[in-house]
Amino acid sequence: MKHLSQIRRGAAVVASAGLLCGVLGTGPAAAAGPPPSTGGHGPYHGRVIAKPGLVLRTGPGTGYRAVGSAPYGTVVTIVCKVNGQNVGGNPRWYKLDARRNTWGSARYISTLGAAPAWCDARTRR
């Protein structure tokens, strides 16, 4: 029975992620859960592990403007990663939306599947 409750809990997390798709750019795929690993060729996914939630910013550091948040357990789509401000010993930041400049500290996102690729000049914007 413990296994079944974990599945139900996971379904609730995925459902809540679907409610945030406008902020996070996860689209309809969030409702179905994270896709299988793509062998390192995006899209990439991660789960928010910050208990109070993750602050989304316009760039890879806490000095950038906050533009939203994602609750604990939310599955997010990761576009790519960069080195930015060190947060809790981790300098990595993930770009979370290809259309908007939305970033989250990797310190508070646990990747699901393949590790995200590095951003290039085009994806970093």
For each residue, the residues with C-beta under 8 A, 3 or more apart:
1: 4 5
2: 5 6
3: 6 7
4: 1 7 8
5: 1 2 8 9
6: 2 3 9 10
7: 3 4 10 11
8: 4 5 11 12
9: 5 6 12 13
10: 6 7 13 14 33
11: 7 8 14 15
12: 8 9 15 16
13: 9 10 16 17 47 73 74 75
14: 10 11 17 18 30 31 32 33 75
15: 11 12 18 19 31
16: 12 13 19 20 71 73 74
17: 13 14 20 21 24 26 30 31 74 75 76
18: 14 15 21 26 28 30 31
19: 15 16
20: 16 17 23 24 26 30 70 71 74
21: 17 18 24 25 26 27 28 30
22:
23: 20 56 68 70 102
24: 17 20 21 30 56 70 74 76 77 96 97 102
25: 21 77 96 97 98 99 100 102
26: 17 18 20 21 29 30 75 76 77
27: 21 30 77
28: 18 21 31 32
29: 26 32 35 43 77
30: 14 17 18 20 21 24 26 27 33 75 77
31: 14 15 17 18 28
32: 14 28 29 35
33: 10 14 30 75
34: 45 75 112 113
35: 29 32 38 43 45 113
36: 113
37: 113 114
38: 35 41 42 43 44 113 114
39: 114
40: 114 115 117
41: 38 114 117
42: 38 78 79 80 116 117
43: 29 35 38 77 78 79
44: 38 77 78 79 80 111 112 113 114 115 116 117
45: 34 35 75 76 77 78 111 112 113
46: 75 76 78 94 109 110 111 112 116
47: 13 73 74 75 76 109 110 112
48: 53 54 70 71 72 73 74 76 104 108 109
49: 72 108 109 110
50: 53 54 72 108
51: 72
52: 72
53: 48 50 69 70 71 72
54: 48 50 69 70 74 104 105 108 109
55: 62 66 68 69 104
56: 23 24 66 67 68 69 70 96 102 103 104
57: 60 61 62 64 65 66 67 102 103 104
58: 64 65 67 101 102 103
59: 63 64 84 101 103
60: 57 64 82 83 84 85 93 103
61: 57 64 84 85 93
62: 55 57 85 87 105
63: 59 85
64: 57 58 59 60 61 103
65: 57 58
66: 55 56 57 69
67: 56 57 58 100 102
68: 23 55 56 102
69: 53 54 55 56 66
70: 20 23 24 48 53 54 56 74 76 104
71: 16 20 48 53 74
72: 48 49 50 51 52 53
73: 13 16 47 48
74: 13 16 17 20 24 47 48 54 70 71
75: 13 14 17 26 30 33 34 45 46 47 112
76: 17 24 26 45 46 47 48 70 94 96 104 109
77: 24 25 26 27 29 30 43 44 45 96 97
78: 42 43 44 45 46 81 94 95 96 109 111 116
79: 42 43 44 94 95 96 97 98 116 119 123
80: 42 44 94 95 116 117 118 119 120 123 124
81: 78 92 93 94 95 106 115 116 117 118 119
82: 60 92 93 95 118 119 124
83: 60 91 92 93
84: 59 60 61 91 92 93 103
85: 60 61 62 63 91 93 105
86: 89 90 91
87: 62 90 91 105 107 108
88: 105 107
89: 86 107
90: 86 87 105 106 107
91: 83 84 85 86 87
92: 81 82 83 84 105 106 107
93: 60 61 81 82 83 84 85 103 104 105 106
94: 46 76 78 79 80 81 103 104 105 106 109 116
95: 78 79 80 81 82 98 101 102 103 119 123 124
96: 24 25 56 76 77 78 79 102 103 104
97: 24 25 77 79 100 101 102
98: 25 79 95 123
99: 25
100: 25 67 97
101: 58 59 95 97 125
102: 23 24 25 56 57 58 67 68 95 96 97
103: 56 57 58 59 60 64 84 93 94 95 96
104: 48 54 55 56 57 70 76 93 94 96 108 109
105: 54 62 85 87 88 90 92 93 94 108 109
106: 81 90 92 93 94 109
107: 87 88 89 90 92
108: 48 49 50 54 87 104 105
109: 46 47 48 49 54 76 78 94 104 105 106
110: 46 47 49
111: 44 45 46 78 114 115 116
112: 34 44 45 46 47 75
113: 34 35 36 37 38 44 45
114: 37 38 39 40 41 44 111
115: 40 44 81 111
116: 42 44 46 78 79 80 81 94 111
117: 40 41 42 44 80 81
118: 80 81 82
119: 79 80 81 82 95 123 124
120: 80 123 124
121: 124 125
122: 125
123: 79 80 95 98 119 120
124: 80 82 95 119 120 121
125: 101 121 122
